Amino acid sequence: MSIDVRPVARTLTQAQLHAYADASGDHNPIHVDEAFARTTPFGGTIAHGMLVLALVAEMMHAAHGERWLTGGKLKVRFKAPTRPGD
């Protein structure tokens, strides 16, 4: 059986961070206030961890289709921030 794995890429935008903040109710300024975020050790806004996880799950589904939906699992550790443009 041949496995068809297609490359998938997404680029995170600040607009996505704002939309996710609205949907989740998490308006922590590290995610949505660029001026504030520049004053932090992160040096700019960072994505919500669960937003990044949702994008990873979307990419896994796009790459692996039904196999991902029926048997896919993720075990994650957030080791570094994800920023707009990543």
PLY file of the C-alpha trace (Angstrom):
ply
format ascii 1.0
element vertex 86
property float x
property float y
property float z
element edge 85
property int vertex1
property int vertex2
end_header
0.00 0.00 0.00
1.36 3.39 -1.01
1.00 6.30 1.39
0.33 9.66 -0.26
1.79 12.31 2.05
1.51 15.80 0.64
3.50 18.69 2.13
1.33 21.20 3.94
2.37 24.62 5.20
0.63 27.41 7.06
1.91 30.87 7.94
0.57 32.26 11.20
-0.74 35.84 11.09
-1.49 38.42 13.75
-5.08 38.45 12.45
-5.34 34.74 13.36
-4.13 35.52 16.89
-6.84 38.19 17.24
-9.52 35.88 15.83
-8.46 33.07 18.17
-8.46 35.46 21.14
-12.03 36.47 20.28
-13.14 32.85 19.85
-11.45 31.57 23.01
-11.90 34.62 25.22
-8.14 34.64 25.91
-7.12 38.25 25.29
-3.83 38.04 27.15
-1.81 41.00 25.83
1.14 38.74 24.98
-1.05 37.45 22.14
-2.89 40.56 20.96
-1.11 43.76 22.06
1.96 44.19 19.89
3.27 47.24 21.79
2.99 45.45 25.13
4.44 42.23 23.77
7.55 44.04 22.50
8.34 44.98 26.13
8.37 41.34 27.25
11.22 38.84 27.03
9.42 37.41 23.96
9.99 40.69 22.08
6.64 40.50 20.29
3.34 38.70 20.19
3.20 34.94 20.39
0.47 32.52 19.40
-1.82 30.78 21.84
-0.53 27.25 22.31
-3.90 25.73 21.49
-4.07 27.73 18.24
-0.74 26.24 17.19
-1.98 22.79 18.15
-5.15 23.31 16.06
-3.05 24.27 13.04
-0.86 21.19 13.50
-3.97 19.00 13.65
-5.28 20.68 10.48
-2.00 19.99 8.70
-1.98 16.38 9.87
-5.49 15.90 8.50
-4.54 17.53 5.19
-1.48 15.30 4.89
-2.95 12.02 6.13
-6.71 12.35 5.59
-9.03 9.74 7.06
-6.15 7.87 8.70
-5.51 10.91 10.87
-9.18 11.32 11.77
-9.61 7.71 12.82
-6.31 6.97 14.51
-4.12 10.03 14.78
-2.78 11.21 18.13
-0.53 14.02 19.23
1.60 14.27 22.32
2.94 17.80 22.54
5.24 19.92 24.60
5.39 23.62 23.84
9.15 24.25 23.79
9.35 27.62 22.05
6.97 30.41 21.09
5.32 30.57 17.70
5.07 34.06 16.23
3.21 35.76 13.43
5.15 34.97 10.27
6.13 31.48 11.45
0 1
1 2
2 3
3 4
4 5
5 6
6 7
7 8
8 9
9 10
10 11
11 12
12 13
13 14
14 15
15 16
16 17
17 18
18 19
19 20
20 21
21 22
22 23
23 24
24 25
25 26
26 27
27 28
28 29
29 30
30 31
31 32
32 33
33 34
34 35
35 36
36 37
37 38
38 39
39 40
40 41
41 42
42 43
43 44
44 45
45 46
46 47
47 48
48 49
49 50
50 51
51 52
52 53
53 54
54 55
55 56
56 57
57 58
58 59
59 60
60 61
61 62
62 63
63 64
64 65
65 66
66 67
67 68
68 69
69 70
70 71
71 72
72 73
73 74
74 75
75 76
76 77
77 78
78 79
79 80
80 81
81 82
82 83
83 84
84 85
